[in-house]
């Protein structure tokens, strides 16, 4: 049975999450649908890219991934369906695709929305469902859409680098209020070059070692480790780091607002910097 993952920013409060599954099953009732999350923050592309990238990596090749985030930032004329490293990814043409993949997809086509005025979420689901079903039944991706499409590209949020430092942004705060920073273990070690280090955040909070588990420090103490996705995480053993330290995640809308206003103190608390000695 073909696998399909479902990720969105629509929440679980109304009928849409269930109705989307129903529409997909009408397109092909052999689908096994797996929810990743429906609680992504609206407009937060770095968060969505982090969640989707690391979820997709755990699924077998041939899986379909439907990502419904910020679908109607602009009036859509088409949707995107990409084939990349054995996976199929459907999403809006809003730049999120290249942020998830951290590169241009190997193959991508546009799925036409036609001339209807009913370009709502369920209509888009039907378009995706039809395309998925055609691929399951043997069509190539080029046969289900327009491969001449020029897609919207957004660059993934990468840490800033200096000779003796690396600066990352908070991209996710989990259910325990542990703080995830967009510094991977590979980024960290490549920049570190075997040197000692200090992780600095919120002006005067410092961590100078990487722990293996939360239990490496006494209860209530702060720590840093690399999480299961390989990203730097700041936490408190049996505590909530985000709440206690007043840390906030990166938000594209907040960042744009700050640039327009020239100052926004909250942006400081979205930054974590590592100094190497």
PENOR-V27541 format. One record per residue. N is the residue number from 1. RES is the residue in three letters. PHI is phi in whole degrees, 0 to 359 (* if undefined). PSI is psi in radians with two decimals (none if undefined). BURIAL is I if it has 24 or more other C-alpha atoms within 12 Angstrom, else O. Layout:
BEGIN
n=N res=RES phi=PHI psi=PSI burial=BURIAL
n=N res=RES phi=PHI psi=PSI burial=BURIAL
END
This chain:
BEGIN
n=1 res=UNK phi=* psi=2.31 burial=O
n=2 res=UNK phi=292 psi=2.48 burial=I
n=3 res=UNK phi=265 psi=2.50 burial=I
n=4 res=UNK phi=221 psi=2.18 burial=I
n=5 res=UNK phi=262 psi=2.62 burial=I
n=6 res=UNK phi=230 psi=2.11 burial=I
n=7 res=UNK phi=228 psi=2.35 burial=I
n=8 res=UNK phi=203 psi=3.04 burial=I
n=9 res=UNK phi=248 psi=0.36 burial=I
n=10 res=UNK phi=274 psi=-0.23 burial=I
n=11 res=UNK phi=79 psi=-3.13 burial=O
n=12 res=UNK phi=242 psi=0.27 burial=O
n=13 res=UNK phi=278 psi=-0.40 burial=O
n=14 res=UNK phi=236 psi=-2.79 burial=O
n=15 res=UNK phi=278 psi=-0.22 burial=O
n=16 res=UNK phi=297 psi=-0.74 burial=O
n=17 res=UNK phi=300 psi=-0.75 burial=I
n=18 res=UNK phi=289 psi=-0.71 burial=O
n=19 res=UNK phi=295 psi=-0.62 burial=O
n=20 res=UNK phi=299 psi=-0.75 burial=I
n=21 res=UNK phi=297 psi=-0.71 burial=I
n=22 res=UNK phi=299 psi=-0.76 burial=O
n=23 res=UNK phi=296 psi=-0.70 burial=I
n=24 res=UNK phi=295 psi=-0.69 burial=I
n=25 res=UNK phi=289 psi=-0.50 burial=I
n=26 res=UNK phi=294 psi=-0.60 burial=O
n=27 res=UNK phi=290 psi=-0.69 burial=I
n=28 res=UNK phi=202 psi=1.87 burial=I
n=29 res=UNK phi=281 psi=0.09 burial=O
n=30 res=UNK phi=268 psi=-0.07 burial=O
n=31 res=UNK phi=295 psi=2.43 burial=I
n=32 res=UNK phi=256 psi=1.98 burial=O
n=33 res=UNK phi=260 psi=2.22 burial=I
n=34 res=UNK phi=243 psi=2.12 burial=I
n=35 res=UNK phi=283 psi=2.24 burial=I
n=36 res=UNK phi=273 psi=-1.11 burial=I
n=37 res=UNK phi=195 psi=2.67 burial=I
n=38 res=UNK phi=241 psi=0.33 burial=I
n=39 res=UNK phi=245 psi=0.41 burial=I
n=40 res=UNK phi=295 psi=2.56 burial=I
n=41 res=UNK phi=286 psi=2.30 burial=I
n=42 res=UNK phi=302 psi=2.45 burial=I
n=43 res=UNK phi=72 psi=0.00 burial=I
n=44 res=UNK phi=265 psi=1.45 burial=I
n=45 res=UNK phi=296 psi=-0.75 burial=I
n=46 res=UNK phi=300 psi=-0.69 burial=I
n=47 res=UNK phi=296 psi=-0.82 burial=I
n=48 res=UNK phi=298 psi=-0.73 burial=I
n=49 res=UNK phi=297 psi=-0.74 burial=I
n=50 res=UNK phi=298 psi=-0.84 burial=I
n=51 res=UNK phi=297 psi=-0.87 burial=I
n=52 res=UNK phi=292 psi=-0.78 burial=I
n=53 res=UNK phi=303 psi=-0.79 burial=I
n=54 res=UNK phi=279 psi=-0.43 burial=O
n=55 res=UNK phi=286 psi=-0.81 burial=I
n=56 res=UNK phi=303 psi=-0.67 burial=I
n=57 res=UNK phi=299 psi=-0.37 burial=O
n=58 res=UNK phi=269 psi=-0.10 burial=O
n=59 res=UNK phi=261 psi=2.66 burial=O
n=60 res=UNK phi=291 psi=2.74 burial=O
n=61 res=UNK phi=300 psi=2.58 burial=O
n=62 res=UNK phi=95 psi=-0.12 burial=O
n=63 res=UNK phi=286 psi=2.49 burial=I
n=64 res=UNK phi=265 psi=2.40 burial=I
n=65 res=UNK phi=234 psi=2.08 burial=I
n=66 res=UNK phi=253 psi=2.05 burial=I
n=67 res=UNK phi=243 psi=1.90 burial=I
n=68 res=UNK phi=250 psi=1.53 burial=I
n=69 res=UNK phi=228 psi=2.22 burial=I
n=70 res=UNK phi=50 psi=0.87 burial=I
n=71 res=UNK phi=295 psi=-0.51 burial=I
n=72 res=UNK phi=236 psi=0.66 burial=O
n=73 res=UNK phi=300 psi=-0.66 burial=O
n=74 res=UNK phi=230 psi=2.76 burial=O
n=75 res=UNK phi=295 psi=2.04 burial=O
n=76 res=UNK phi=278 psi=2.48 burial=I
n=77 res=UNK phi=255 psi=-0.34 burial=I
n=78 res=UNK phi=205 psi=2.92 burial=I
n=79 res=UNK phi=245 psi=2.93 burial=I
n=80 res=UNK phi=247 psi=2.48 burial=I
n=81 res=UNK phi=230 psi=2.11 burial=I
n=82 res=UNK phi=245 psi=2.61 burial=I
n=83 res=UNK phi=242 psi=2.13 burial=I
n=84 res=UNK phi=210 psi=2.14 burial=I
n=85 res=UNK phi=50 psi=0.68 burial=O
n=86 res=UNK phi=87 psi=0.00 burial=O
n=87 res=UNK phi=248 psi=2.67 burial=I
n=88 res=UNK phi=249 psi=2.28 burial=I
n=89 res=UNK phi=232 psi=2.15 burial=I
n=90 res=UNK phi=251 psi=2.34 burial=I
n=91 res=UNK phi=196 psi=3.07 burial=I
n=92 res=UNK phi=285 psi=2.79 burial=I
n=93 res=UNK phi=272 psi=1.20 burial=I
n=94 res=UNK phi=238 psi=0.18 burial=I
n=95 res=UNK phi=96 psi=-0.24 burial=I
n=96 res=UNK phi=295 psi=-0.56 burial=I
n=97 res=UNK phi=303 psi=-0.84 burial=I
n=98 res=UNK phi=288 psi=-0.42 burial=I
n=99 res=UNK phi=289 psi=-0.67 burial=I
n=100 res=UNK phi=295 psi=-0.84 burial=I
n=101 res=UNK phi=280 psi=-0.36 burial=I
n=102 res=UNK phi=61 psi=0.42 burial=I
n=103 res=UNK phi=190 psi=3.03 burial=O
n=104 res=UNK phi=285 psi=2.38 burial=I
n=105 res=UNK phi=296 psi=2.64 burial=I
n=106 res=UNK phi=296 psi=-0.71 burial=O
n=107 res=UNK phi=221 psi=2.47 burial=I
n=108 res=UNK phi=208 psi=2.44 burial=I
n=109 res=UNK phi=229 psi=2.74 burial=I
n=110 res=UNK phi=266 psi=2.34 burial=I
n=111 res=UNK phi=258 psi=2.01 burial=I
n=112 res=UNK phi=293 psi=2.46 burial=I
n=113 res=UNK phi=264 psi=0.00 burial=I
n=114 res=UNK phi=71 psi=-2.90 burial=O
n=115 res=UNK phi=259 psi=0.11 burial=O
n=116 res=UNK phi=293 psi=2.67 burial=O
n=117 res=UNK phi=271 psi=-0.11 burial=O
n=118 res=UNK phi=272 psi=0.98 burial=O
n=119 res=UNK phi=269 psi=1.06 burial=O
n=120 res=UNK phi=261 psi=-3.10 burial=O
n=121 res=UNK phi=300 psi=-0.82 burial=I
n=122 res=UNK phi=291 psi=-0.56 burial=I
n=123 res=UNK phi=296 psi=-0.75 burial=I
n=124 res=UNK phi=297 psi=-0.68 burial=I
n=125 res=UNK phi=301 psi=-0.74 burial=I
n=126 res=UNK phi=298 psi=-0.67 burial=I
n=127 res=UNK phi=295 psi=-0.81 burial=I
n=128 res=UNK phi=297 psi=-0.79 burial=I
n=129 res=UNK phi=302 psi=-0.74 burial=I
n=130 res=UNK phi=297 psi=-0.76 burial=I
n=131 res=UNK phi=294 psi=-0.75 burial=I
n=132 res=UNK phi=299 psi=-0.77 burial=I
n=133 res=UNK phi=297 psi=-0.69 burial=I
n=134 res=UNK phi=295 psi=-0.66 burial=O
n=135 res=UNK phi=290 psi=-0.73 burial=I
n=136 res=UNK phi=302 psi=-0.59 burial=I
n=137 res=UNK phi=269 psi=0.25 burial=O
n=138 res=UNK phi=112 psi=-0.14 burial=O
n=139 res=UNK phi=284 psi=2.66 burial=O
n=140 res=UNK phi=277 psi=2.84 burial=O
n=141 res=UNK phi=298 psi=-0.58 burial=I
n=142 res=UNK phi=293 psi=-0.41 burial=I
n=143 res=UNK phi=276 psi=-0.23 burial=O
n=144 res=UNK phi=255 psi=-0.10 burial=I
n=145 res=UNK phi=203 psi=-3.07 burial=I
n=146 res=UNK phi=264 psi=1.92 burial=I
n=147 res=UNK phi=280 psi=-0.05 burial=I
n=148 res=UNK phi=273 psi=0.08 burial=O
n=149 res=UNK phi=297 psi=2.49 burial=O
n=150 res=UNK phi=255 psi=1.97 burial=O
n=151 res=UNK phi=271 psi=2.74 burial=I
n=152 res=UNK phi=286 psi=2.26 burial=I
n=153 res=UNK phi=244 psi=2.25 burial=O
n=154 res=UNK phi=238 psi=2.40 burial=O
n=155 res=UNK phi=281 psi=2.48 burial=O
n=156 res=UNK phi=297 psi=2.64 burial=I
n=157 res=UNK phi=285 psi=1.92 burial=I
n=158 res=UNK phi=251 psi=2.64 burial=I
n=159 res=UNK phi=292 psi=2.70 burial=I
n=160 res=UNK phi=273 psi=2.54 burial=O
n=161 res=UNK phi=236 psi=2.46 burial=O
n=162 res=UNK phi=225 psi=3.04 burial=O
n=163 res=UNK phi=300 psi=-0.65 burial=O
n=164 res=UNK phi=238 psi=0.32 burial=O
n=165 res=UNK phi=202 psi=2.85 burial=I
n=166 res=UNK phi=218 psi=2.34 burial=I
n=167 res=UNK phi=239 psi=2.17 burial=I
n=168 res=UNK phi=243 psi=2.95 burial=I
n=169 res=UNK phi=243 psi=2.58 burial=I
n=170 res=UNK phi=288 psi=2.12 burial=I
n=171 res=UNK phi=250 psi=-0.23 burial=I
n=172 res=UNK phi=200 psi=2.50 burial=I
n=173 res=UNK phi=236 psi=2.09 burial=I
n=174 res=UNK phi=276 psi=-3.05 burial=I
n=175 res=UNK phi=296 psi=-0.40 burial=O
n=176 res=UNK phi=266 psi=0.10 burial=O
n=177 res=UNK phi=63 psi=0.51 burial=I
n=178 res=UNK phi=284 psi=2.55 burial=I
n=179 res=UNK phi=253 psi=2.16 burial=I
n=180 res=UNK phi=257 psi=2.29 burial=I
n=181 res=UNK phi=246 psi=2.56 burial=I
n=182 res=UNK phi=281 psi=0.72 burial=I
n=183 res=UNK phi=247 psi=1.97 burial=I
n=184 res=UNK phi=279 psi=2.86 burial=I
n=185 res=UNK phi=298 psi=-0.66 burial=O
n=186 res=UNK phi=295 psi=-0.77 burial=O
n=187 res=UNK phi=303 psi=-0.81 burial=I
n=188 res=UNK phi=298 psi=-0.89 burial=I
n=189 res=UNK phi=291 psi=-0.63 burial=O
n=190 res=UNK phi=296 psi=-0.67 burial=O
n=191 res=UNK phi=280 psi=-0.53 burial=I
n=192 res=UNK phi=292 psi=-0.79 burial=I
n=193 res=UNK phi=56 psi=0.70 burial=O
n=194 res=UNK phi=80 psi=0.03 burial=O
n=195 res=UNK phi=278 psi=2.83 burial=O
n=196 res=UNK phi=287 psi=2.92 burial=O
n=197 res=UNK phi=207 psi=2.83 burial=I
n=198 res=UNK phi=225 psi=2.31 burial=I
n=199 res=UNK phi=262 psi=2.12 burial=I
n=200 res=UNK phi=239 psi=2.34 burial=I
n=201 res=UNK phi=208 psi=2.76 burial=I
n=202 res=UNK phi=47 psi=0.83 burial=I
n=203 res=UNK phi=70 psi=-0.86 burial=O
n=204 res=UNK phi=229 psi=0.14 burial=O
n=205 res=UNK phi=270 psi=2.25 burial=I
n=206 res=UNK phi=228 psi=2.40 burial=O
n=207 res=UNK phi=231 psi=2.33 burial=I
n=208 res=UNK phi=238 psi=0.31 burial=O
n=209 res=UNK phi=208 psi=2.79 burial=I
n=210 res=UNK phi=257 psi=2.19 burial=I
n=211 res=UNK phi=270 psi=2.78 burial=I
n=212 res=UNK phi=271 psi=-0.64 burial=O
n=213 res=UNK phi=218 psi=2.92 burial=O
n=214 res=UNK phi=297 psi=-0.54 burial=I
n=215 res=UNK phi=285 psi=0.00 burial=O
n=216 res=UNK phi=289 psi=-0.27 burial=O
n=217 res=UNK phi=238 psi=2.75 burial=O
n=218 res=UNK phi=298 psi=2.73 burial=O
n=219 res=UNK phi=304 psi=2.32 burial=O
n=220 res=UNK phi=90 psi=-0.08 burial=O
n=221 res=UNK phi=266 psi=2.61 burial=O
n=222 res=UNK phi=279 psi=2.73 burial=I
n=223 res=UNK phi=204 psi=2.90 burial=I
n=224 res=UNK phi=231 psi=2.45 burial=I
n=225 res=UNK phi=210 psi=2.98 burial=I
n=226 res=UNK phi=259 psi=2.17 burial=I
n=227 res=UNK phi=283 psi=-3.06 burial=I
n=228 res=UNK phi=295 psi=-0.34 burial=O
n=229 res=UNK phi=270 psi=-0.07 burial=I
n=230 res=UNK phi=86 psi=0.33 burial=O
n=231 res=UNK phi=252 psi=2.63 burial=I
n=232 res=UNK phi=296 psi=2.29 burial=I
n=233 res=UNK phi=233 psi=2.34 burial=I
n=234 res=UNK phi=251 psi=2.26 burial=I
n=235 res=UNK phi=215 psi=3.00 burial=I
n=236 res=UNK phi=235 psi=2.26 burial=I
n=237 res=UNK phi=299 psi=1.99 burial=I
n=238 res=UNK phi=60 psi=0.62 burial=O
n=239 res=UNK phi=217 psi=-3.13 burial=I
n=240 res=UNK phi=242 psi=1.76 burial=I
n=241 res=UNK phi=298 psi=-0.76 burial=I
n=242 res=UNK phi=299 psi=-0.81 burial=I
n=243 res=UNK phi=292 psi=-0.77 burial=O
n=244 res=UNK phi=289 psi=-0.60 burial=O
n=245 res=UNK phi=264 psi=-0.07 burial=I
n=246 res=UNK phi=67 psi=0.59 burial=I
n=247 res=UNK phi=272 psi=2.52 burial=I
n=248 res=UNK phi=232 psi=2.66 burial=I
n=249 res=UNK phi=280 psi=2.76 burial=I
n=250 res=UNK phi=297 psi=2.37 burial=I
n=251 res=UNK phi=226 psi=2.16 burial=I
n=252 res=UNK phi=300 psi=-0.70 burial=I
n=253 res=UNK phi=294 psi=-0.71 burial=O
n=254 res=UNK phi=296 psi=-0.71 burial=I
n=255 res=UNK phi=296 psi=-0.74 burial=I
n=256 res=UNK phi=296 psi=-0.71 burial=O
n=257 res=UNK phi=297 psi=-0.72 burial=O
n=258 res=UNK phi=296 psi=-0.72 burial=O
n=259 res=UNK phi=296 psi=-0.65 burial=O
n=260 res=UNK phi=290 psi=-0.61 burial=O
n=261 res=UNK phi=268 psi=-0.14 burial=O
n=262 res=UNK phi=72 psi=-0.19 burial=O
n=263 res=UNK phi=205 psi=2.43 burial=O
n=264 res=UNK phi=199 psi=1.82 burial=O
n=265 res=UNK phi=300 psi=-0.43 burial=O
n=266 res=UNK phi=294 psi=-0.44 burial=O
n=267 res=UNK phi=298 psi=-0.55 burial=I
n=268 res=UNK phi=301 psi=-0.68 burial=I
n=269 res=UNK phi=281 psi=-0.04 burial=I
n=270 res=UNK phi=268 psi=-0.05 burial=I
n=271 res=UNK phi=251 psi=2.39 burial=I
n=272 res=UNK phi=232 psi=2.26 burial=I
n=273 res=UNK phi=239 psi=2.41 burial=I
n=274 res=UNK phi=246 psi=2.21 burial=I
n=275 res=UNK phi=254 psi=2.39 burial=I
n=276 res=UNK phi=248 psi=2.39 burial=I
n=277 res=UNK phi=239 psi=none burial=O
END
